[in-house]
C-alpha cells in the first residue's frame, strides 16, 4: 500500500496491484469528508468519476468510523 496526496486536498490509499485501485479521502473546508473509489486504469477511473458517487461524512463521523475500522482489524492480531 502507498499513500499519495494531491493539490486538491485528497489523500489516496493505493493498493499494490497493476493497474492500481485506490480509496480517496477528500477533506473539505467545512471539515466534512468525501470518500470514494478511483483507479489507475483511465477507463475505470472515468467510469467512477462519471458516477459522481461518494460517501459524505462529518469530521466526527470520519474519525469515529476510521477508528472502528482500525479496531476491527486489530482484533485478530
Backbone torsions as a table, in degrees:
resi	resn	phi	psi	omega
1	UNK	NA	143.2	175.5
2	UNK	-125.0	153.2	171.3
3	UNK	-109.7	131.1	177.0
4	UNK	-128.3	153.1	173.2
5	UNK	-129.0	164.9	176.2
6	UNK	-140.5	-178.8	-176.4
7	UNK	-74.1	-5.2	-178.9
8	UNK	-100.1	19.0	177.6
9	UNK	64.0	39.9	177.8
10	UNK	-114.9	149.3	172.0
11	UNK	-123.5	138.9	-175.5
12	UNK	-119.9	131.6	167.9
13	UNK	-95.1	110.2	-172.0
14	UNK	-108.6	129.5	178.3
15	UNK	-77.5	173.8	-175.6
16	UNK	-95.3	13.6	179.2
17	UNK	-84.0	165.7	178.0
18	UNK	-129.1	117.1	-3.8
19	UNK	-71.0	151.9	-174.2
20	UNK	-77.8	159.7	168.4
21	UNK	-117.9	157.1	-177.6
22	UNK	-150.9	152.6	169.7
23	UNK	-106.5	128.4	-177.9
24	UNK	-107.5	138.0	174.5
25	UNK	-119.6	123.5	178.7
26	UNK	-118.2	122.6	178.9
27	UNK	-92.9	128.4	-179.5
28	UNK	-98.2	160.7	-177.6
29	UNK	-58.6	-29.0	-179.5
30	UNK	-84.2	4.4	177.6
31	UNK	92.6	-9.9	177.9
32	UNK	-76.4	166.7	-178.9
33	UNK	-135.2	141.2	172.1
34	UNK	-107.3	140.7	178.3
35	UNK	-128.2	130.8	-179.9
36	UNK	-155.5	169.0	-179.7
37	UNK	-99.8	145.5	174.7
38	UNK	-142.2	178.5	-175.5
39	UNK	-153.5	160.5	176.5
40	UNK	-75.7	-39.4	179.6
41	UNK	-60.8	122.9	-173.6
42	UNK	-60.8	-40.4	179.8
43	UNK	-63.4	-47.0	179.5
44	UNK	-65.4	-43.6	179.8
45	UNK	-58.2	-47.4	179.9
46	UNK	-66.9	-34.2	177.0
47	UNK	-63.0	-45.2	176.9
48	UNK	-61.0	-46.5	-178.1
49	UNK	-62.2	-37.5	-179.0
50	UNK	-71.1	-16.1	176.4
51	UNK	-73.4	-24.9	-175.4
52	UNK	48.2	44.9	-176.1
53	UNK	-117.4	128.8	175.0
54	UNK	-152.3	163.8	172.0
55	UNK	-97.3	135.4	-176.7
56	UNK	-112.9	132.9	-177.7
57	UNK	-135.4	150.0	170.4
58	UNK	-75.0	167.0	178.5
59	UNK	-55.9	-46.4	-178.4
60	UNK	-64.9	-41.2	-179.5
61	UNK	-63.9	-44.1	-177.9
62	UNK	-66.5	-39.5	178.6
63	UNK	-65.0	-48.1	-179.8
64	UNK	-63.4	-43.5	-179.2
65	UNK	-64.5	-44.4	179.1
66	UNK	-66.3	-35.1	176.7
67	UNK	-64.4	-38.2	177.4
68	UNK	-66.2	-37.6	176.5
69	UNK	-63.2	-45.9	178.6
70	UNK	-58.9	-48.7	-179.8
71	UNK	-60.4	-40.3	179.5
72	UNK	-58.5	-46.2	-177.7
73	UNK	-76.2	-24.4	177.7
74	UNK	-79.1	-19.2	-178.2
75	UNK	-54.8	-38.0	-173.4
76	UNK	-98.0	17.6	179.9
77	UNK	-76.4	NA	NA
